[in-house]
Amino acid sequence: MSVLGKDLFDFQRSHTNTKVEFGASGYWVEMVPEMQPYGTVLTEILNLDVTPFQKLLDRLNTAVHEKNYDDAPRAYMDMQKGFGSLPLYRLYLMDFRYFGDMKIEEFVGEEAREAFAEYVINEEREIPSFMQQQIKDIQLIQERYAWFLDRVFANAVFEKKKGQRKESLAKQVYLHNLGAFVSGVSLGADSKVDAPQVKTQYRMRGEVQGECEIVEKMCFNGLLDFVYVELMKGLQKEFVPKRCANCRSWFLQTPGATYSYCNEPAPGQGGKTCREIGAAKSFKEKVDNNDIWKVHQRAYKKYFARVSKGKMSKPEFEVWAREAERMRDEALAEDEVAKNKAAHEQIVRRVTEELNRV
């Protein structure tokens, strides 16, 4: 069996010991040259449906239990492909997917098919067992980390208004009394403390004449430990998964951004993204709830109609539009500090006259 699972899929090599190098704004997995932004794997896990992967394992377990020599080889190779498609592992286990796509005869040869089936049924336990553990860990992550992130972002400001200060992720964790979870308590399998026991080394990454940085090198024995470190490093650097306010899927929020909506196609909206729909919704709500915005939009529509009817040139309209934005923003800023309803109404009357003076 030297050409079979022991050589090609032995997890005693590096497959259960994933090497990751953490840098300033992302990380590198094994030998994959592309940097992954912090939160990439966690976001993928939060959106993942593990049902198809569990079905692959169930089929293999059934074949092994029933000693089905005809189905076991194919079920095993399909399971290998499924394992190589899981978050994190899909970044570097390309050989699993490659061999999973092969025909049994291409993989072991016709004469070794029965021996391969014998190996799968009577000897191979490590990879299926490890994959089952990763599925369980994914389900735990989906439950606990989604709960944690939802608590962190409760009532948080995502669509930052002009002049409005955005709280750091660390401050949001603190304000929601979730600081204990930073140390790993109850975010993993252990009900007391589950922070991973990992060793850290440092090395230079990059070229002396090009971009280079000092990175942390860690090794992980499973998804649960890796995701804990990825989340905490992401929180440090302002990378974090967020729920889309429209489709409820998770998307990765990068530093400095304040979106409430993902940039994926919205369900049943003819190709429009959730962000496009969200922007239109936010704009409508802003106009509906602010007298100055209402005045500005009425004036905008009036002068735009003049352009359509040929009563105003497009260059003249563009000059008016820029000036109208300036007057609107000045009025909004003044209204922010208005002391009473009378002052507010006076500002609205004045900006109405200014916007309709042409």
Residue pairs with C-beta under 8 A, 6 or more apart in sequence:
1 115
1 116
1 119
1 123
3 108
3 112
4 108
4 112
4 115
4 116
4 119
5 119
5 120
5 123
5 124
5 127
8 95
8 99
9 15
9 80
9 96
9 99
9 127
11 126
11 127
11 130
12 126
14 30
15 89
15 93
16 130
16 221
16 222
17 219
17 220
17 221
18 29
18 30
18 88
18 89
18 92
18 219
18 220
18 221
18 226
19 29
19 30
19 217
19 218
19 219
20 27
20 28
20 29
20 30
20 217
20 218
20 219
20 220
20 226
21 27
21 28
21 203
21 205
21 215
21 216
21 217
22 215
22 216
22 217
22 218
22 229
22 233
23 35
23 205
23 213
23 215
24 213
24 237
25 35
25 37
25 38
25 237
25 239
25 255
26 35
26 36
26 37
26 38
26 40
27 35
27 36
27 38
27 230
27 233
28 34
28 35
28 36
28 205
28 215
29 36
29 88
29 91
29 92
30 91
30 92
31 92
32 91
32 92
36 91
37 239
37 252
37 254
38 230
38 233
38 234
38 237
38 239
39 230
39 231
39 234
39 239
39 240
39 241
39 252
39 253
40 230
40 252
41 87
41 88
41 223
41 226
41 227
41 230
42 141
42 145
42 227
42 230
42 231
42 234
42 241
43 241
43 250
43 251
43 252
44 87
45 87
45 138
45 141
45 142
45 145
45 223
45 227
46 141
46 142
46 145
46 146
46 241
46 250
47 249
47 250
48 87
48 138
48 142
50 135
50 138
50 139
52 82
53 82
53 83
53 85
53 86
53 131
53 135
54 135
56 75
56 78
56 79
56 82
57 79
57 82
57 128
57 131
57 132
57 135
59 71
59 75
59 78
59 79
60 72
60 75
60 76
60 78
60 79
60 120
60 128
61 128
62 68
62 75
63 71
63 72
63 75
63 76
63 120
63 121
64 72
64 120
64 121
67 121
69 114
69 117
69 118
69 121
70 117
72 117
72 120
72 121
73 104
73 108
73 113
73 116
73 117
73 120
74 104
75 120
76 120
76 124
77 99
77 100
77 102
77 104
77 107
78 100
79 127
79 128
79 131
80 96
80 99
80 100
80 127
81 96
81 97
81 99
81 100
81 101
82 100
82 131
83 89
83 93
83 96
83 127
83 130
83 131
83 134
84 90
84 93
84 94
84 95
84 96
84 97
84 100
85 97
86 131
86 134
86 138
86 223
87 138
87 223
88 223
88 226
89 96
89 134
90 97
99 107
104 113
104 116
105 113
107 116
108 115
108 116
130 222
133 222
134 222
134 223
137 189
137 222
137 223
137 224
138 223
140 188
140 189
140 224
141 223
141 224
141 227
144 186
144 187
144 188
145 187
145 227
145 231
148 178
148 181
148 187
149 240
149 241
149 242
149 243
150 243
151 176
151 178
152 169
152 172
152 173
152 176
152 178
152 240
153 172
153 242
153 243
154 176
156 167
156 172
157 164
157 166
157 167
157 258
158 242
158 245
158 258
158 259
158 260
159 258
159 259
159 260
159 282
160 166
160 258
162 329
162 332
163 336
166 258
167 175
168 238
169 235
169 238
169 240
170 235
170 236
173 179
173 181
173 182
173 235
181 187
182 232
182 235
183 193
183 195
184 190
184 193
184 194
184 195
184 196
184 228
185 192
185 193
185 194
186 194
187 194
187 228
188 194
188 195
188 224
188 228
189 224
194 224
194 228
195 228
196 220
196 224
196 225
196 226
196 228
196 229
198 218
198 219
198 220
198 225
198 229
199 218
199 219
200 216
200 217
200 218
201 216
201 217
201 218
202 214
202 215
202 216
202 217
203 214
203 215
203 217
204 212
204 213
204 214
204 215
205 212
205 213
205 214
205 215
206 212
206 213
218 229
220 226
220 229
231 240
234 240
237 255
238 253
238 254
238 255
238 256
239 252
239 253
239 254
239 255
240 252
240 253
241 250
241 251
241 252
241 253
242 250
242 251
242 252
242 253
242 259
242 260
243 249
243 250
244 250
244 251
244 260
244 261
244 262
244 264
244 274
245 260
245 261
245 274
245 278
246 261
246 262
246 266
246 274
246 277
246 278
247 262
247 264
247 266
247 267
247 274
249 262
249 264
251 259
251 262
251 263
251 264
253 259
259 275
259 278
260 278
260 282
261 273
261 274
261 275
261 277
261 278
261 279
262 273
262 274
262 275
263 273
263 274
263 275
264 273
264 274
265 271
265 272
265 273
265 274
266 272
266 273
266 274
266 276
266 277
269 277
286 293
287 293
287 294
287 297
288 294
290 332
291 344
291 348
292 328
292 331
292 332
292 335
292 347
292 348
292 351
293 328
293 332
295 348
295 351
295 352
295 355
296 324
296 328
296 351
296 355
299 324
299 352
299 355
299 356
300 321
300 324
302 356
303 312
303 317
303 320
303 321
303 358
304 317
306 312
306 317
307 313
307 314
307 317
320 358
324 355
327 351
327 354
327 355
328 351
328 355
331 347
331 348
331 350
331 351
334 347
335 344
335 347
338 344
338 347
